[in-house]
Amino acid sequence: MPQNNLRRDRLGEIARRAMIQRGLEPEFPPAALAELRAITAPSDEHGPTILDLRELLWCSIDNDDSRDLDQLSVAEQLDGGRVKIRIAIADVDALVRAGSAIDKHAQTNTTSVYTAAGIFPMLPEPLSTNLTSLGQDVDRLAVVIDFTVDAAGNVVDSGVNRARVRNRAKLAYDATAAWLDGKGPLQAPAQRVPGLDEQLRLQDKVAQLMKELRHKEGALTLETLEARPVFEGEDLVDMRAESKNRAKDLIEDFMIAANGVVARLLEKKRVPFMRRVLRTPERWDKIVALAHEVGAHLPGSPDAKALEEVLCRVRRERPERFADFSLSVVKLLGRGEYAMQGPGEDISGHFGLAVREYTHSTAPNRRYPDLVTQRALKAALADARPPYDRGQMMELAQKCTRQEDAANKVERQVSKSAAALLLVDRVHERFDGIVTGAGDKGTWARISHPVVEGKIVRGFEDLDVGDKVKLELIHADVDRGFIDFARV
């Protein structure tokens, strides 16, 4: 295929068209850009309730190319084997006021859209990657969530404060994980900060304890293969799978704990907020059948602890099957959604995380629910009137669920267009696949080279999620993102 057909700009055009078709705005409106021109510096808000925590050894751990840094972390060893973890969350609300033109655009999309063509940010980049980003060696305003973890991994105390912070080292997931595993050097930004290596070891130790405890209580050990585009210059050359690692787990465990702290505080303050829930799976019978295929037993009714035991067993005893088995479970569990929780109300928890109190609060630069939660949290800290009433919060929860689903579909569509670019000259080749979706809208399968899903348009009648299948590529449509397989 000619190289000029593999260009990033072609995927960009496809991404913009897909966003518009699904009710998302790929460009910022003139009113938002006019507001942006008036914001020339980070927030310089001061006050007796804003702590100065800039001297702590904060660091960020994110993707290699991330510039919209939402959170920092730092650990402090206490007596009795306890450790205090502090999580600094970018105070986006300090510059993005509710009801502003920038806020209205963010409320329209509700999320940054991460496509193979590039990122369509929820907030203008001068904000999300600079003025509200917790970048290295700059002072920024933050909401700091702290929790104390005992020697068994239990959270025994917590608090929330506003503070000024400074990121001492911008670190990347893969390199940090390699160092923690003894397979690579400590990154240069961390080497330049005395004591940061011990900091990271302590954070990792606490995260491992918390993770172990959560999984004992039924949190699921799930792993999915996410495909990231690989470019050489502006030319797409591959779609490669990314998987979890120790550094990603560290941040995930801290974010889950921080979100729990926020949810409990808002509940205590009787402030309505958005909960994130993954309800009890409806297709439990198929999960039971999948477990049986790998020699494991599950009870007839949904049981997170039992499912976690099976996942761990498959990962330990049949590692070559784990990724596919885990992906099938993820598909059958279904998608999470946002729900409004009012004072004194009790709604279902998060089945996959084994937690009841859960909200999204740790990524306000890239997720609107987190920005909404941040506003509610800051109001609660100031004992002020909640910024959203029950009706507004319920409407926002429904919209965020709907638009996040639209964004996910756009991301998948552009990913398929990218894969179609790579596969269009491979029609009639055969691939090994696994069925990842089966329903009224069709049957879908994933192949691994490149990592992509396509529709099985012939021979799908008796297939279900988790089935292994031999496939022949019969059609690839780049502009529509269609990849069609026939069962061999």
Secondary structure, 3 states (H helix, E strand, C coil): CCHHHHEHHHHHHHHHHHHHHCCCCCCCCHHHHHHHHCCCCCCCCCCCCEEECCCCCCEEEECCCCCCCCEEEEEEECHHHCEEEEEEEECHHHCCCCCCHHHHHHHHHCECEEECCEEECCCCHHHHHHHCCCCECCEEEEEEEEEEECCCCCEEEEEEEEEEEEECCEEEHHHHHHHHCCCCCCCHHHHCCCCHHHHHHHHHHHHHHHHHHHHHCCCCCCCCCEEEEEEECCEEEEEEEECCCHHHHHHHHHHHHHHHHHHHHHHHCCCCEEEEEECCCCCHHHHHHHHHHCCCCCCCCCCHHHHHHHHHHHHHHCHHHHHHHHHHHHHHHCCCEEEEECCCCCCCCECCCCECCCCCCCCCCCEHHHHHHHHHHHHHHCCCCCCCCHHHHHHHHHHHHHHHHHHHHHHHHHHHHHHHHHHCCCCCCEEEEEEEEEECCEEEEEEECCEEEEEEEECCCCCCCCCEEEEEEEEEECCCCEEEEEEC
